[in-house]
């Protein structure tokens, strides 16, 4: 009996998590979504080693896994953190100071602070489990969300870009002088392709005789994301962000999804590198489009600071 009690005390010390409390609304604490490739284990372990066990944050890890892969991620990550690490089961309510891992061959969504498992609908090559969960996370957090990649996110911004910014940039530009745009942190390419589409539409509205061209340089540190962007094939759920008219003009049917048409694809160059792209391509471009991120609440500011601290610690550890 004494050993059993001691074991319970040690377990409580290792996982200092509050008891679950029922809630009917979305979580009031920050939930951090982490997307990783199959080779991202070491980076995940390094990150979690530098996250305080009592940060007040919850972490959901969505990894690209082989459907037949036996899930041992929980055991491997548990060795790196004092937070409780568990594989998601259907109907799991998210709690702070916990890490949740997606099981193999499943998609994941979040609704009212509860994680739900879904059977994949698309073929393996077309699945985007990270994008799907990030969209779900953003919907659940509503105005408390950080940026999520999608087509024509923040419609008012795209309308202003098409009606005012692009015409102003082209007004005094010689026809042979291409408009160069850089999209850092392009993820899987939706914003870069959105820009190409908006540029094409702006040219048609200007009805100018001059033949302007655009060169869009889109970069990201995630090799898997760049591969997806270059493939330019997206799931059918883009219909929530792309109008039927645009889908008809700028996309072609590709299995159960859509593929960007060739003229739009030719406007964009995707590359796996850092912010040095501008200097390597002949100087800074006249326009840089970056995903927006608004950290307005105290919790969101805390999240940003924590992520910066963890990133700095990971960098220092890797240098040593």
CORLIN-V248974 format. One record per residue. N is the residue number from 1. RES is the residue in three letters. OMEGA is omega in whole degrees, -180 to 180 (999 if undefined). Layout:
<<N;RES;OMEGA> <N;RES;OMEGA>>
This chain:
<<1;UNK;-180> <2;UNK;179> <3;UNK;-180> <4;UNK;179> <5;UNK;179> <6;UNK;178> <7;UNK;179> <8;UNK;179> <9;UNK;179> <10;UNK;-180> <11;UNK;178> <12;UNK;180> <13;UNK;-178> <14;UNK;-178> <15;UNK;-177> <16;UNK;-177> <17;UNK;178> <18;UNK;178> <19;UNK;-179> <20;UNK;176> <21;UNK;-177> <22;UNK;177> <23;UNK;-180> <24;UNK;-179> <25;UNK;178> <26;UNK;-178> <27;UNK;180> <28;UNK;177> <29;UNK;-178> <30;UNK;173> <31;UNK;-177> <32;UNK;175> <33;UNK;-179> <34;UNK;176> <35;UNK;-177> <36;UNK;174> <37;UNK;-179> <38;UNK;-180> <39;UNK;-174> <40;UNK;-176> <41;UNK;-176> <42;UNK;178> <43;UNK;178> <44;UNK;180> <45;UNK;180> <46;UNK;179> <47;UNK;-176> <48;UNK;177> <49;UNK;-177> <50;UNK;176> <51;UNK;178> <52;UNK;-178> <53;UNK;-179> <54;UNK;-177> <55;UNK;-176> <56;UNK;-180> <57;UNK;171> <58;UNK;-177> <59;UNK;177> <60;UNK;-177> <61;UNK;177> <62;UNK;-175> <63;UNK;173> <64;UNK;-177> <65;UNK;171> <66;UNK;-179> <67;UNK;-179> <68;UNK;-176> <69;UNK;177> <70;UNK;-174> <71;UNK;174> <72;UNK;-177> <73;UNK;-178> <74;UNK;-179> <75;UNK;-178> <76;UNK;-180> <77;UNK;-179> <78;UNK;179> <79;UNK;-174> <80;UNK;-174> <81;UNK;174> <82;UNK;175> <83;UNK;177> <84;UNK;178> <85;UNK;-179> <86;UNK;175> <87;UNK;-176> <88;UNK;169> <89;UNK;-178> <90;UNK;178> <91;UNK;179> <92;UNK;176> <93;UNK;-176> <94;UNK;178> <95;UNK;178> <96;UNK;179> <97;UNK;177> <98;UNK;177> <99;UNK;-179> <100;UNK;-175> <101;UNK;178> <102;UNK;176> <103;UNK;179> <104;UNK;174> <105;UNK;177> <106;UNK;166> <107;UNK;-173> <108;UNK;176> <109;UNK;180> <110;UNK;178> <111;UNK;-179> <112;UNK;177> <113;UNK;-179> <114;UNK;179> <115;UNK;180> <116;UNK;178> <117;UNK;-179> <118;UNK;173> <119;UNK;-180> <120;UNK;180> <121;UNK;-177> <122;UNK;173> <123;UNK;-174> <124;UNK;-176> <125;UNK;-177> <126;UNK;-178> <127;UNK;176> <128;UNK;-175> <129;UNK;180> <130;UNK;179> <131;UNK;-178> <132;UNK;-180> <133;UNK;179> <134;UNK;178> <135;UNK;179> <136;UNK;179> <137;UNK;180> <138;UNK;179> <139;UNK;-178> <140;UNK;-179> <141;UNK;179> <142;UNK;-174> <143;UNK;179> <144;UNK;-176> <145;UNK;159> <146;UNK;-168> <147;UNK;172> <148;UNK;-177> <149;UNK;175> <150;UNK;177> <151;UNK;173> <152;UNK;174> <153;UNK;-175> <154;UNK;-174> <155;UNK;-178> <156;UNK;179> <157;UNK;180> <158;UNK;178> <159;UNK;179> <160;UNK;178> <161;UNK;-178> <162;UNK;-174> <163;UNK;-173> <164;UNK;-171> <165;UNK;-178> <166;UNK;177> <167;UNK;-180> <168;UNK;179> <169;UNK;-178> <170;UNK;-171> <171;UNK;-177> <172;UNK;-178> <173;UNK;178> <174;UNK;-177> <175;UNK;-177> <176;UNK;-177> <177;UNK;-177> <178;UNK;174> <179;UNK;-177> <180;UNK;-178> <181;UNK;178> <182;UNK;176> <183;UNK;177> <184;UNK;-180> <185;UNK;-172> <186;UNK;-179> <187;UNK;-176> <188;UNK;166> <189;UNK;-174> <190;UNK;-178> <191;UNK;178> <192;UNK;178> <193;UNK;176> <194;UNK;180> <195;UNK;179> <196;UNK;179> <197;UNK;-180> <198;UNK;178> <199;UNK;180> <200;UNK;179> <201;UNK;179> <202;UNK;178> <203;UNK;-179> <204;UNK;179> <205;UNK;180> <206;UNK;179> <207;UNK;-180> <208;UNK;179> <209;UNK;-180> <210;UNK;-177> <211;UNK;179> <212;UNK;175> <213;UNK;179> <214;UNK;174> <215;UNK;-178> <216;UNK;177> <217;UNK;-177> <218;UNK;-175> <219;UNK;176> <220;UNK;179> <221;UNK;-177> <222;UNK;-177> <223;UNK;179> <224;UNK;179> <225;UNK;179> <226;UNK;178> <227;UNK;178> <228;UNK;180> <229;UNK;180> <230;UNK;177> <231;UNK;175> <232;UNK;177> <233;UNK;-176> <234;UNK;-177> <235;UNK;-176> <236;UNK;-178> <237;UNK;174> <238;UNK;178> <239;UNK;177> <240;UNK;-178> <241;UNK;-176> <242;UNK;-178> <243;UNK;179> <244;UNK;180> <245;UNK;179> <246;UNK;178> <247;UNK;180> <248;UNK;-176> <249;UNK;-167> <250;UNK;180> <251;UNK;171> <252;UNK;179> <253;UNK;179> <254;UNK;-176> <255;UNK;178> <256;UNK;-179> <257;UNK;-177> <258;UNK;176> <259;UNK;178> <260;UNK;-179> <261;UNK;-172> <262;UNK;180> <263;UNK;178> <264;UNK;179> <265;UNK;-178> <266;UNK;179> <267;UNK;-170> <268;UNK;174> <269;UNK;180> <270;UNK;-178> <271;UNK;178> <272;UNK;174> <273;UNK;-169> <274;UNK;-176> <275;UNK;178> <276;UNK;-177> <277;UNK;-177> <278;UNK;-179> <279;UNK;-179> <280;UNK;-177> <281;UNK;173> <282;UNK;177> <283;UNK;-176> <284;UNK;179> <285;UNK;179> <286;UNK;-178> <287;UNK;174> <288;UNK;-179> <289;UNK;-177> <290;UNK;177> <291;UNK;-177> <292;UNK;176> <293;UNK;-179> <294;UNK;177> <295;UNK;-172> <296;UNK;-176> <297;UNK;179> <298;UNK;-180> <299;UNK;-179> <300;UNK;176> <301;UNK;176> <302;UNK;179> <303;UNK;-179> <304;UNK;179> <305;UNK;-180> <306;UNK;-179> <307;UNK;178> <308;UNK;179> <309;UNK;-179> <310;UNK;179> <311;UNK;179> <312;UNK;180> <313;UNK;178> <314;UNK;-179> <315;UNK;-179> <316;UNK;-179> <317;UNK;180> <318;UNK;179> <319;UNK;179> <320;UNK;999>>
